[in-house]
Amino acid sequence: MSEKSTRALVLIPARMASLRLPGKPLAMIGDKPMIVHVVDRAREAGLGEPVVATDDATVLQAVEANGGKAITTRDDHPSGSDRIYEALQKLDPDGDVEIIVNVQGDLPTLDPAIIQKAAALMDNPAVDVATLTTPIKVEHEKTDPNVVKVIGTPIGERHLRALYFSRATAPHGDGPLYHHIGLYVYRRAALERFVSLPPSTLEKRERLEQLRALEAGMRIDVAIVDGVPLGVDTPEHLDEARRQLSSSNM
C-alpha cells in the first residue's frame, strides 16, 4: 500500500484441528514450528507486526516464545474470517485499523511480495476485498473441483475485477483459467458487513465463502501472481516445506 494508506493489521488464523495433518501449526520445520515461519514471512511483507489468532494455548505460547504476537479467540468460529474479526475487535476496539490482511496459517514458504501485491489493490477506495490468483498451467487442475477458479474481467496489467469464483471449469472458451489463492485483504467496513451476513445461496452451493461478498454487491479485485504458494495440508506437503525452507535458509 502507498504511504498515504491507512493503518493495516496482518492477522494469521491458526487452528490445531486439522483432519489431514493434526496439530499442523506446531509441526516443526527446521528449528521452528510452522506457524512461526508464517509469522516470519508475513512480517517480511513490511505491513506491520503480524498477529496470530488461535483457539489453542499451545499455539499462542509457541508464537510468543519465538518473539511473535498472538491472541486467543473462540473455538467455535465457522470460518477464518469470523476468527480474524474477533481478533480485530480485541486488538483494535477503537477502530483505528482500516485494512485487515488475512494470511493463512499453513503457508510457511509464502513469498512476502505477493502479500504486498494484494494489499496494494486497496489503494483504490472502491475495492472492498482484495485477493490473489495465478494462471493454471497444469492441465488436470482445469477440471479439478478442489482448484477454485477466478472468473474476472481484466482492468489493468496483472489485475482482475472478480465476477465469480467457481469449482467448475470456467469461463468457457479459449483463454487462460485462473487458480484462486486464498489470501485476503479486507477494508474494515467490508469485513464487518461480511461476517454479519448469513451464508449466501451460491456460497452454500459452491462451498466458497467469498461468494457471499460478491452476492452482497462487494467489489473484489484480484492481483495475478506467479505460482501458487505451498499450502501444508498433508505429511507430504510438510516434507516439501521442510525441503524448500532448508534449501532457502529462511
C-alpha positions, 0 to 999 in steps of 0.5 A: 500500500502507498504511504498515504494508506491507512493503518493495516493489521496482518492477522494469521488464523491458526487452528490445531484441528486439522483432519489431514495433518493434526496439530499442523501449526506446531509441526516443526520445520527446521528449528521452528514450528510452522506457524512461526515461519508464517509469522516470519514471512508475513512480517517480511511483507513490511505491513506491520507486526503480524498477529496470530489468532488461535483457539489453542494455548499451545499455539499462542505460547509457541508464537510468543516464545519465538518473539511473535504476537498472538491472541486467543479467540473462540473455538467455535468460529465457522470460518477464518474470517469470523476468527480474524474479526474477533481478533480485530475487535480485541486488538483494535476496539477503537477502530483505528485499523482500516485494512485487515490482511488475512494470511493463512496459517499453513503457508510457511514458504509464502513469498512476502511480495505477493502479500504486498501485491494484494494489499496494494489493490486497496489503494483504490477506495472502491475495492472492498476485498482484495485477493490473489490468483495465478494462471493454471498451467497444469492441465488436470487442475482445469477440471479439478473441483478442489482448484477454485477458479477466478472468473474476472474481467481484466482492468489493468496489467496483472489485475482482475475485477472478480465476477465469480469464483467457481469449482467448475471449469470456467469461463468457457472458451479459449483463454487462460483459467485462473487458480484462486489463492486464498489470501485476503485483504479486507477494508474494515467496513467490508469485513464487518458487513461480511461476517454479519451476513448469513451464508449466501445461496451460491456460497452454500452451493459452491462451498466458497465463502467469498461468494457471499461478498460478491452476492452482497454487491462487494467489489473484489479485485484480484492481483495475478501472481506467479505460482501458487504458494505451498499450502501444508495440508498433508505429511507430504506437503510438510516434507516439501516445506521442510525441503524448500525452507532448508534449501532457502535458509529462511 
